[in-house]
Amino acid sequence: MPGLTARRRAPRAQDVVHRRPSFWRSLSGPQLLVISFAVLVLIGTLGLMYLPGLYTGERLGWLDALFTATSAACVTGLIIVDTATYFTPAGQAWLLLLIQLGGLGIITLTTLIIVALGRRLSLRQETLAATTYDIAPHVDFRHLARDIVIFTFALELLGAALLYLAWIPRFGIEGALWPSLFHAISAFCNAGFSTFTNSVMDFQRAPGTLLVISALIVLGGIGFLTLEEVVLHTRSRRTGRPFRLSLHSRIVLWVTALLIVGGWALFAYFEWSATLANLPRGDKLANSLFMSVTARTAGFNVVDYGAMSVRSDFLTILLMMIGGSPGSTAGGLKTTTIALIGLLAWSRLRGRDTASIWGRSVPEETVQRAVGLFVVAFGFVTLAIFAYTTSELPATGVIADIGFLEYMFEAVSAFNTVGLSMGVTPQLTEFGRLLTIVLMFVGRVGPLTFAAAIALRNPTPGTDFRYAYEDVAVG
């Protein structure tokens, strides 16, 4: 009847349609991260295969294109061909785009775009982006996603400007523009790609250049959360408001400083009268500092690592394995992982059950995750070294001057996305190149993340149980 509102009928059970979740919504966080990098590598490979004007000569084959795209997207820096002579400026720009996207991370960019459009993040998107809340609850991850991009572009532009001013006398006003921009982005993203044939070896006597690149590497590898907290701490001191750095950032800053200073002193001691013998004292100090910084995932080389002493090469391997800090453009086990393992060992020696430092105890779950990461990474790299030596070395064990140490160096460099090499990369077989691609990819997304992405999400019904405990003797 007119004027009456019809009563809506409640839906019956047979009327309800159960829609299957879309592929996008069915993905877990680790799966989304792995797929995002895989898509970036695929796009980079297709670009290297089909985009015009990228090469000065012959195009790369599919395997070499996949290798180069993976190295750029995973900010590694291992190269099969010379970036300076094999690619045109357009080709170098394509690699630089992959480096920038790989350094920032697809998830960060997606979060920033959503926030910039004024849309509210869904619960799932917040779960993907808000990994910092338990670590630093006073930091708004929406602001963090925005600040990540601001930090990145601001520091890269500042670094490019400083390099440009330093390189004008060497390359001219126009000639210094592109190399300065390329190296600033590559350094901040800890990528190690260079538009110079011998990386930055020609700048051994240019301490200003080495210091600028070192600063960019450290800022890019220290972690965006730590950068955000340092900025907030600086602002709080100006305004007089109390602000305490999180335990995470304090560990990152202290471990980073100890590694830089310790590596600096050891490299200076090992190479003072060797590869650095012909340099003045000040340049020796600048070069040894650069060697300490670049070894932890940056990949620029200021000396020939094939000519260094064995002890310096092994020190480089140790620094490469540690890497940078969580939430940064760097790879490796990360500074916090090594710190937590050290704290765990120290607490056991003192008869304590928890890892504690500066009046705070680290949750047992976090410590166990650090131990698990160390075990998985160590096992992965060990298997990779075995695969390299099995596939690349003949029965004699030596190809020219290449032996076990060189392949160990290569495996650690690839897995920890460093990009340093002792001359092995261009001589790898097809199997060796495929193995290096896998190492770079797994190292960039993280071995635990990669394992979680490929793990079965729905276990077989009836298998969710625990067996009875029985102890085992250890040690």
LUMROBA-86950 format. One record per residue (C-alpha): residue number from 0; x, z, y; chain; residue in one letter. Coordinates in steps of 0.25 Angstrom, whole numbers. Layout:
// residues N
ATOM  NUM  X  Z  Y  A  A;
...
END
This chain:
// residues 475
ATOM  0  0  0  0  A  M;
ATOM  1  5  -2  14  A  P;
ATOM  2  12  9  21  A  G;
ATOM  3  16  15  7  A  L;
ATOM  4  31  14  2  A  T;
ATOM  5  33  10  -12  A  A;
ATOM  6  39  20  -21  A  R;
ATOM  7  53  15  -27  A  R;
ATOM  8  52  16  -42  A  R;
ATOM  9  64  24  -48  A  A;
ATOM  10  73  15  -57  A  P;
ATOM  11  71  16  -71  A  R;
ATOM  12  82  17  -81  A  A;
ATOM  13  80  3  -86  A  Q;
ATOM  14  81  -2  -72  A  D;
ATOM  15  95  3  -69  A  V;
ATOM  16  105  -7  -70  A  V;
ATOM  17  119  -2  -73  A  H;
ATOM  18  129  -10  -66  A  R;
ATOM  19  143  -11  -72  A  R;
ATOM  20  154  -7  -61  A  P;
ATOM  21  161  -18  -55  A  S;
ATOM  22  175  -21  -59  A  F;
ATOM  23  180  -16  -46  A  W;
ATOM  24  173  -3  -47  A  R;
ATOM  25  178  -1  -61  A  S;
ATOM  26  192  -1  -57  A  L;
ATOM  27  200  12  -57  A  S;
ATOM  28  210  15  -46  A  G;
ATOM  29  222  12  -54  A  P;
ATOM  30  216  -1  -59  A  Q;
ATOM  31  212  -5  -44  A  L;
ATOM  32  226  -3  -40  A  L;
ATOM  33  232  -11  -51  A  V;
ATOM  34  223  -22  -49  A  I;
ATOM  35  225  -23  -34  A  S;
ATOM  36  240  -24  -36  A  F;
ATOM  37  238  -34  -48  A  A;
ATOM  38  229  -43  -38  A  V;
ATOM  39  239  -42  -27  A  L;
ATOM  40  250  -47  -37  A  V;
ATOM  41  241  -58  -42  A  L;
ATOM  42  238  -63  -28  A  I;
ATOM  43  253  -62  -24  A  G;
ATOM  44  257  -70  -37  A  T;
ATOM  45  246  -81  -34  A  L;
ATOM  46  251  -82  -19  A  G;
ATOM  47  265  -84  -24  A  L;
ATOM  48  261  -94  -34  A  M;
ATOM  49  251  -103  -25  A  Y;
ATOM  50  253  -99  -10  A  L;
ATOM  51  260  -110  -3  A  P;
ATOM  52  273  -109  6  A  G;
ATOM  53  278  -96  -1  A  L;
ATOM  54  291  -102  -6  A  Y;
ATOM  55  303  -109  -1  A  T;
ATOM  56  304  -116  -14  A  G;
ATOM  57  298  -115  -28  A  E;
ATOM  58  286  -106  -31  A  R;
ATOM  59  288  -94  -40  A  L;
ATOM  60  282  -95  -54  A  G;
ATOM  61  271  -86  -58  A  W;
ATOM  62  279  -75  -64  A  L;
ATOM  63  289  -74  -52  A  D;
ATOM  64  277  -75  -43  A  A;
ATOM  65  270  -64  -50  A  L;
ATOM  66  283  -56  -50  A  F;
ATOM  67  285  -58  -35  A  T;
ATOM  68  271  -55  -32  A  A;
ATOM  69  271  -42  -40  A  T;
ATOM  70  284  -38  -34  A  S;
ATOM  71  278  -40  -20  A  A;
ATOM  72  264  -33  -22  A  A;
ATOM  73  271  -22  -30  A  C;
ATOM  74  281  -20  -18  A  V;
ATOM  75  293  -21  -28  A  T;
ATOM  76  302  -31  -22  A  G;
ATOM  77  308  -37  -35  A  L;
ATOM  78  310  -52  -33  A  I;
ATOM  79  313  -64  -42  A  I;
ATOM  80  316  -74  -30  A  V;
ATOM  81  322  -71  -17  A  D;
ATOM  82  311  -68  -7  A  T;
ATOM  83  319  -73  5  A  A;
ATOM  84  322  -87  0  A  T;
ATOM  85  311  -90  -10  A  Y;
ATOM  86  299  -87  -2  A  F;
ATOM  87  295  -92  12  A  T;
ATOM  88  290  -83  23  A  P;
ATOM  89  276  -85  18  A  A;
ATOM  90  280  -81  4  A  G;
ATOM  91  287  -69  9  A  Q;
ATOM  92  274  -66  17  A  A;
ATOM  93  266  -67  4  A  W;
ATOM  94  276  -57  -3  A  L;
ATOM  95  275  -48  9  A  L;
ATOM  96  260  -48  9  A  L;
ATOM  97  260  -44  -6  A  L;
ATOM  98  270  -33  -3  A  I;
ATOM  99  261  -27  9  A  Q;
ATOM  100  249  -27  0  A  L;
ATOM  101  256  -21  -12  A  G;
ATOM  102  263  -11  -3  A  G;
ATOM  103  250  -6  4  A  L;
ATOM  104  242  -7  -9  A  G;
ATOM  105  228  -14  -11  A  I;
ATOM  106  220  -1  -12  A  I;
ATOM  107  226  4  2  A  T;
ATOM  108  222  -9  8  A  L;
ATOM  109  208  -9  2  A  T;
ATOM  110  206  5  7  A  T;
ATOM  111  210  2  21  A  L;
ATOM  112  201  -11  21  A  I;
ATOM  113  189  -2  17  A  I;
ATOM  114  192  8  27  A  V;
ATOM  115  194  -2  38  A  A;
ATOM  116  181  -8  35  A  L;
ATOM  117  174  5  37  A  G;
ATOM  118  169  6  23  A  R;
ATOM  119  169  19  15  A  R;
ATOM  120  178  20  3  A  L;
ATOM  121  170  21  -10  A  S;
ATOM  122  173  33  -19  A  L;
ATOM  123  181  24  -28  A  R;
ATOM  124  189  18  -16  A  Q;
ATOM  125  192  32  -11  A  E;
ATOM  126  197  36  -25  A  T;
ATOM  127  207  24  -25  A  L;
ATOM  128  212  27  -11  A  A;
ATOM  129  211  42  -9  A  A;
ATOM  130  223  46  -18  A  T;
ATOM  131  229  54  -7  A  T;
ATOM  132  218  65  -6  A  Y;
ATOM  133  223  75  -16  A  D;
ATOM  134  237  73  -10  A  I;
ATOM  135  234  73  5  A  A;
ATOM  136  219  77  7  A  P;
ATOM  137  222  77  22  A  H;
ATOM  138  225  62  22  A  V;
ATOM  139  213  53  23  A  D;
ATOM  140  215  41  13  A  F;
ATOM  141  207  32  22  A  R;
ATOM  142  216  34  33  A  H;
ATOM  143  228  33  24  A  L;
ATOM  144  224  19  19  A  A;
ATOM  145  223  15  34  A  R;
ATOM  146  236  22  37  A  D;
ATOM  147  243  16  25  A  I;
ATOM  148  241  2  31  A  V;
ATOM  149  245  7  45  A  I;
ATOM  150  258  14  40  A  F;
ATOM  151  261  1  32  A  T;
ATOM  152  260  -9  43  A  F;
ATOM  153  265  0  54  A  A;
ATOM  154  278  4  47  A  L;
ATOM  155  280  -11  42  A  E;
ATOM  156  279  -16  56  A  L;
ATOM  157  288  -5  62  A  L;
ATOM  158  298  -8  51  A  G;
ATOM  159  297  -23  53  A  A;
ATOM  160  299  -21  68  A  A;
ATOM  161  312  -13  66  A  L;
ATOM  162  317  -23  55  A  L;
ATOM  163  314  -34  65  A  Y;
ATOM  164  322  -28  76  A  L;
ATOM  165  334  -25  67  A  A;
ATOM  166  334  -39  61  A  W;
ATOM  167  332  -48  74  A  I;
ATOM  168  347  -48  76  A  P;
ATOM  169  349  -53  61  A  R;
ATOM  170  337  -63  60  A  F;
ATOM  171  332  -66  74  A  G;
ATOM  172  319  -63  81  A  I;
ATOM  173  311  -72  72  A  E;
ATOM  174  319  -71  59  A  G;
ATOM  175  318  -56  59  A  A;
ATOM  176  303  -55  59  A  L;
ATOM  177  299  -59  45  A  W;
ATOM  178  310  -51  38  A  P;
ATOM  179  307  -38  46  A  S;
ATOM  180  292  -39  43  A  L;
ATOM  181  294  -42  28  A  F;
ATOM  182  305  -31  26  A  H;
ATOM  183  297  -21  33  A  A;
ATOM  184  284  -23  24  A  I;
ATOM  185  293  -25  12  A  S;
ATOM  186  300  -12  15  A  A;
ATOM  187  288  -3  18  A  F;
ATOM  188  281  -8  6  A  C;
ATOM  189  294  -5  -3  A  N;
ATOM  190  293  -19  -8  A  A;
ATOM  191  308  -24  -6  A  G;
ATOM  192  305  -38  -4  A  F;
ATOM  193  315  -45  6  A  S;
ATOM  194  316  -58  14  A  T;
ATOM  195  331  -57  12  A  F;
ATOM  196  338  -62  0  A  T;
ATOM  197  346  -49  -2  A  N;
ATOM  198  335  -40  2  A  S;
ATOM  199  342  -31  13  A  V;
ATOM  200  356  -32  9  A  M;
ATOM  201  360  -39  22  A  D;
ATOM  202  356  -26  29  A  F;
ATOM  203  366  -17  23  A  Q;
ATOM  204  372  -16  37  A  R;
ATOM  205  359  -14  44  A  A;
ATOM  206  355  0  43  A  P;
ATOM  207  344  -1  53  A  G;
ATOM  208  337  -11  44  A  T;
ATOM  209  339  -3  31  A  L;
ATOM  210  334  10  38  A  L;
ATOM  211  321  2  43  A  V;
ATOM  212  318  -3  29  A  I;
ATOM  213  321  10  22  A  S;
ATOM  214  311  17  32  A  A;
ATOM  215  301  7  28  A  L;
ATOM  216  303  9  13  A  I;
ATOM  217  302  24  14  A  V;
ATOM  218  290  24  23  A  L;
ATOM  219  283  14  13  A  G;
ATOM  220  287  22  1  A  G;
ATOM  221  284  36  6  A  I;
ATOM  222  269  34  4  A  G;
ATOM  223  257  32  13  A  F;
ATOM  224  251  46  11  A  L;
ATOM  225  264  52  15  A  T;
ATOM  226  265  43  27  A  L;
ATOM  227  251  47  31  A  E;
ATOM  228  254  62  30  A  E;
ATOM  229  267  61  38  A  V;
ATOM  230  259  54  49  A  V;
ATOM  231  249  65  48  A  L;
ATOM  232  259  76  48  A  H;
ATOM  233  266  69  61  A  T;
ATOM  234  253  69  68  A  R;
ATOM  235  250  83  64  A  S;
ATOM  236  263  88  70  A  R;
ATOM  237  259  81  83  A  R;
ATOM  238  245  87  84  A  T;
ATOM  239  249  101  78  A  G;
ATOM  240  239  100  67  A  R;
ATOM  241  244  105  53  A  P;
ATOM  242  247  95  43  A  F;
ATOM  243  254  97  29  A  R;
ATOM  244  261  85  22  A  L;
ATOM  245  255  84  8  A  S;
ATOM  246  264  88  -4  A  L;
ATOM  247  264  73  -8  A  H;
ATOM  248  270  69  5  A  S;
ATOM  249  280  80  6  A  R;
ATOM  250  285  77  -8  A  I;
ATOM  251  286  62  -4  A  V;
ATOM  252  294  64  8  A  L;
ATOM  253  303  74  2  A  W;
ATOM  254  306  66  -11  A  V;
ATOM  255  307  53  -2  A  T;
ATOM  256  318  59  7  A  A;
ATOM  257  325  65  -5  A  L;
ATOM  258  326  52  -12  A  L;
ATOM  259  330  44  0  A  I;
ATOM  260  341  54  4  A  V;
ATOM  261  346  56  -11  A  G;
ATOM  262  346  41  -14  A  G;
ATOM  263  353  38  0  A  W;
ATOM  264  364  48  -4  A  A;
ATOM  265  366  43  -18  A  L;
ATOM  266  366  28  -14  A  F;
ATOM  267  376  31  -3  A  A;
ATOM  268  385  39  -13  A  Y;
ATOM  269  384  28  -24  A  F;
ATOM  270  385  15  -16  A  E;
ATOM  271  394  20  -4  A  W;
ATOM  272  406  14  -9  A  S;
ATOM  273  399  3  -18  A  A;
ATOM  274  389  -6  -12  A  T;
ATOM  275  389  0  1  A  L;
ATOM  276  404  1  2  A  A;
ATOM  277  405  -10  13  A  N;
ATOM  278  395  -4  23  A  L;
ATOM  279  398  5  34  A  P;
ATOM  280  394  20  32  A  R;
ATOM  281  381  19  40  A  G;
ATOM  282  377  7  32  A  D;
ATOM  283  380  13  19  A  K;
ATOM  284  371  25  22  A  L;
ATOM  285  360  15  27  A  A;
ATOM  286  361  7  14  A  N;
ATOM  287  361  19  5  A  S;
ATOM  288  349  24  12  A  L;
ATOM  289  342  11  10  A  F;
ATOM  290  346  10  -5  A  M;
ATOM  291  339  24  -7  A  S;
ATOM  292  326  20  0  A  V;
ATOM  293  325  6  -6  A  T;
ATOM  294  327  11  -20  A  A;
ATOM  295  314  18  -20  A  R;
ATOM  296  305  5  -21  A  T;
ATOM  297  309  -3  -9  A  A;
ATOM  298  318  -13  -16  A  G;
ATOM  299  326  -18  -4  A  F;
ATOM  300  341  -19  -8  A  N;
ATOM  301  352  -17  2  A  V;
ATOM  302  363  -18  -9  A  V;
ATOM  303  364  -25  -22  A  D;
ATOM  304  359  -16  -33  A  Y;
ATOM  305  366  -23  -43  A  G;
ATOM  306  379  -20  -37  A  A;
ATOM  307  376  -5  -35  A  M;
ATOM  308  382  6  -44  A  S;
ATOM  309  374  10  -56  A  V;
ATOM  310  371  24  -51  A  R;
ATOM  311  365  18  -38  A  S;
ATOM  312  356  8  -47  A  D;
ATOM  313  352  20  -55  A  F;
ATOM  314  349  28  -42  A  L;
ATOM  315  341  16  -37  A  T;
ATOM  316  333  16  -50  A  I;
ATOM  317  329  31  -49  A  L;
ATOM  318  325  29  -34  A  L;
ATOM  319  317  17  -38  A  M;
ATOM  320  310  25  -49  A  M;
ATOM  321  306  36  -39  A  I;
ATOM  322  301  26  -29  A  G;
ATOM  323  292  29  -17  A  G;
ATOM  324  280  38  -15  A  S;
ATOM  325  266  38  -19  A  P;
ATOM  326  256  29  -10  A  G;
ATOM  327  267  21  -5  A  S;
ATOM  328  272  6  -6  A  T;
ATOM  329  284  11  -15  A  A;
ATOM  330  284  12  -30  A  G;
ATOM  331  291  21  -40  A  G;
ATOM  332  287  34  -47  A  L;
ATOM  333  285  40  -33  A  K;
ATOM  334  292  51  -26  A  T;
ATOM  335  281  61  -29  A  T;
ATOM  336  281  58  -44  A  T;
ATOM  337  296  61  -44  A  I;
ATOM  338  294  74  -36  A  A;
ATOM  339  283  79  -45  A  L;
ATOM  340  291  77  -57  A  I;
ATOM  341  303  84  -51  A  G;
ATOM  342  293  96  -47  A  L;
ATOM  343  288  96  -61  A  L;
ATOM  344  301  97  -67  A  A;
ATOM  345  305  108  -57  A  W;
ATOM  346  293  116  -60  A  S;
ATOM  347  295  116  -75  A  R;
ATOM  348  309  121  -73  A  L;
ATOM  349  304  132  -65  A  R;
ATOM  350  293  135  -75  A  G;
ATOM  351  281  131  -67  A  R;
ATOM  352  269  123  -71  A  D;
ATOM  353  267  116  -58  A  T;
ATOM  354  275  107  -49  A  A;
ATOM  355  275  113  -36  A  S;
ATOM  356  282  111  -22  A  I;
ATOM  357  281  116  -8  A  W;
ATOM  358  270  126  -12  A  G;
ATOM  359  261  115  -19  A  R;
ATOM  360  259  113  -34  A  S;
ATOM  361  257  98  -38  A  V;
ATOM  362  245  96  -47  A  P;
ATOM  363  248  95  -62  A  E;
ATOM  364  241  81  -63  A  E;
ATOM  365  250  75  -52  A  T;
ATOM  366  263  80  -59  A  V;
ATOM  367  258  75  -72  A  Q;
ATOM  368  255  61  -65  A  R;
ATOM  369  269  61  -60  A  A;
ATOM  370  275  64  -73  A  V;
ATOM  371  266  53  -80  A  G;
ATOM  372  270  43  -69  A  L;
ATOM  373  285  46  -71  A  F;
ATOM  374  284  45  -87  A  V;
ATOM  375  276  32  -86  A  V;
ATOM  376  285  25  -75  A  A;
ATOM  377  297  29  -83  A  F;
ATOM  378  292  24  -96  A  G;
ATOM  379  287  11  -89  A  F;
ATOM  380  301  8  -83  A  V;
ATOM  381  308  12  -96  A  T;
ATOM  382  300  2  -103  A  L;
ATOM  383  302  -9  -92  A  A;
ATOM  384  317  -7  -93  A  I;
ATOM  385  317  -8  -108  A  F;
ATOM  386  309  -21  -106  A  A;
ATOM  387  318  -26  -96  A  Y;
ATOM  388  331  -24  -104  A  T;
ATOM  389  324  -29  -117  A  T;
ATOM  390  319  -42  -110  A  S;
ATOM  391  330  -45  -100  A  E;
ATOM  392  343  -41  -106  A  L;
ATOM  393  348  -48  -118  A  P;
ATOM  394  355  -42  -130  A  A;
ATOM  395  368  -41  -123  A  T;
ATOM  396  361  -32  -113  A  G;
ATOM  397  366  -39  -100  A  V;
ATOM  398  363  -51  -92  A  I;
ATOM  399  374  -54  -83  A  A;
ATOM  400  375  -41  -75  A  D;
ATOM  401  361  -36  -78  A  I;
ATOM  402  359  -25  -88  A  G;
ATOM  403  350  -13  -91  A  F;
ATOM  404  352  -6  -77  A  L;
ATOM  405  347  -18  -70  A  E;
ATOM  406  334  -19  -78  A  Y;
ATOM  407  332  -4  -77  A  M;
ATOM  408  333  -6  -62  A  F;
ATOM  409  324  -18  -62  A  E;
ATOM  410  313  -10  -70  A  A;
ATOM  411  313  2  -61  A  V;
ATOM  412  313  -7  -48  A  S;
ATOM  413  301  -15  -53  A  A;
ATOM  414  293  -3  -58  A  F;
ATOM  415  295  5  -45  A  N;
ATOM  416  293  -7  -36  A  T;
ATOM  417  307  -6  -30  A  V;
ATOM  418  312  -20  -31  A  G;
ATOM  419  327  -17  -32  A  L;
ATOM  420  334  -25  -42  A  S;
ATOM  421  348  -27  -48  A  M;
ATOM  422  346  -42  -49  A  G;
ATOM  423  337  -42  -61  A  V;
ATOM  424  324  -47  -56  A  T;
ATOM  425  327  -62  -54  A  P;
ATOM  426  333  -63  -69  A  Q;
ATOM  427  321  -56  -76  A  L;
ATOM  428  314  -64  -87  A  T;
ATOM  429  299  -67  -87  A  E;
ATOM  430  297  -55  -95  A  F;
ATOM  431  306  -46  -85  A  G;
ATOM  432  298  -52  -73  A  R;
ATOM  433  285  -48  -80  A  L;
ATOM  434  290  -34  -83  A  L;
ATOM  435  294  -33  -69  A  T;
ATOM  436  281  -37  -63  A  I;
ATOM  437  274  -26  -72  A  V;
ATOM  438  284  -16  -68  A  L;
ATOM  439  282  -19  -53  A  M;
ATOM  440  266  -19  -54  A  F;
ATOM  441  265  -6  -62  A  V;
ATOM  442  275  1  -53  A  G;
ATOM  443  268  -3  -41  A  R;
ATOM  444  254  2  -46  A  V;
ATOM  445  260  14  -53  A  G;
ATOM  446  261  15  -68  A  P;
ATOM  447  251  26  -69  A  L;
ATOM  448  241  18  -61  A  T;
ATOM  449  244  6  -69  A  F;
ATOM  450  241  14  -82  A  A;
ATOM  451  228  19  -76  A  A;
ATOM  452  224  5  -72  A  A;
ATOM  453  225  0  -86  A  I;
ATOM  454  220  12  -94  A  A;
ATOM  455  207  12  -101  A  L;
ATOM  456  196  19  -91  A  R;
ATOM  457  186  21  -102  A  N;
ATOM  458  192  27  -114  A  P;
ATOM  459  186  25  -128  A  T;
ATOM  460  174  35  -130  A  P;
ATOM  461  178  47  -138  A  G;
ATOM  462  193  47  -134  A  T;
ATOM  463  192  57  -122  A  D;
ATOM  464  197  69  -129  A  F;
ATOM  465  210  77  -131  A  R;
ATOM  466  217  81  -144  A  Y;
ATOM  467  222  95  -146  A  A;
ATOM  468  235  99  -140  A  Y;
ATOM  469  248  101  -148  A  E;
ATOM  470  261  104  -141  A  D;
ATOM  471  274  96  -142  A  V;
ATOM  472  288  101  -139  A  A;
ATOM  473  295  95  -127  A  V;
ATOM  474  309  95  -123  A  G;
END
